[in-house]
């Protein structure tokens, strides 16, 4: 994985503005990571935080702007969902502001009972 590309994108994203490089490195180290490459250059990324038994959380999904509209996000999702460590999970979560249509194609739905979910959100951590 190209940490420079990943960090460069994430620090400008709506979900992790100004994130520190060392935080990105730790997040990558604790996740199953997926990359999309054009030749040797990374153009897409996603990571999954999981216990590999019951639960997973999909995070930091992106395709660089010049490469969008080519079906790469769908290809990335297919690869993620077929990964052997992500089979048989009871719950697979994600959060998105603007890509609902993509994830719905892979059977993700809105939370069935959002009142059951809680969060401890520390955006400045």
C-alpha positions, 0 to 999 in steps of 0.5 A: 500500500502506498501510504503517501497516496492513502494519507494524502487522500484521507487527510482531505476527505470529509470523514478524516480531515487533517488526519495524522500520517501516524494514525493512518499507519496504525489504522492500516496495521490493524486492518485488512487492506485492499488496494486498486492499482493502475500499473504500480500506482495506487488509485484506490483503497479500502480497509476493513476492521474485523474480528474475522468471526462475527463483525466487520467495519468497512472504512476509508473507501476511495477511488482517486478522482481521475479513475472514477466512473470505470467500475473500480469501486464495484470491483473493490467491493466485490473483492472485499466481500469475497475475502475469506476472512470476511465470510460468515459475519453476522454484521458488516457495517459502514458509514457514508455520506454520499455512496449509498447507491454503491453499497446498496448494490451489495445488499447493504441497507440502512440500519434496521434499528438505529436506536440500538447503536451508540457512538463515542465520537472524538473527531479531534483524537 
